Amino acid sequence: MLAVPVFNMQGKRLGDLEVDPAALGGKVKPSLLKQAVVAYLDHQRQGSARTKGRSQVEGSTRKLYRQKGTGNARMGQIRTPIRKGGGRAFAKRVPPALKEFPKKMRRIARDNAVLAKIQANEVLIVDGLRCSEPKTKVFASMLSALGVERGCVVAMHERDVNTYKSGRNIARTDVRLVDDLNAYDVLRRPQLIFSKPAFERMLSRAVAVSEARSA
């Protein structure tokens, strides 16, 4: 069993929460995590850049004048990239198809990324994580009390506007719903912080999927 430390917002340790590694995939699969990150980044690009090559611009394909005897430099068709109005030398064409990454694999990769973070002692649970009003100072003091200085992802179990607004202006800090987390989000920052209900929600779903897979 793995132990995940539980704190309050003042940084006081309240205890540990035990996690069965089997519920999160049993062992870390680096190849799966790499595939998840590459697929996620691949889907972020817009893919709408287009330029015309020499075969796509208007103009005759006839050689402009004969090769020898004119006193001019050799010249081919008017569509050549070195002439005004010609095509681009290395035109941007339709990008390759996006990498497929099915929903089940995304979920497994997310759980595996959380397992990797737990094994690296980079996961914290905060009991009572909530801001009564949008105050960046309150959120920043919580991170300072927890010893989180190099950036983190904060996973909430439900939408909380005050908590989101309190954390959104802090550098290298992302506030996410636990249901929206993916492997890239988990691995992107050094620390992963869950509210206690968010961690229980994520773990219960992971256990249900694990049991369904083994049945």
Secondary structure as UniProt FT lines:
FT   STRAND          2..7
FT   TURN            9..10
FT   STRAND          13..19
FT   HELIX           21..24
FT   HELIX           30..44
FT   TURN            54..56
FT   TURN            78..79
FT   TURN            81..82
FT   TURN            84..85
FT   TURN            89..90
FT   HELIX           103..119
FT   TURN            120..121
FT   STRAND          123..126
FT   TURN            127..128
FT   HELIX           136..146
FT   STRAND          152..156
FT   HELIX           161..167
FT   TURN            168..169
FT   TURN            171..172
FT   STRAND          173..177
FT   HELIX           178..180
FT   HELIX           183..188
FT   STRAND          191..195
FT   HELIX           196..214
//
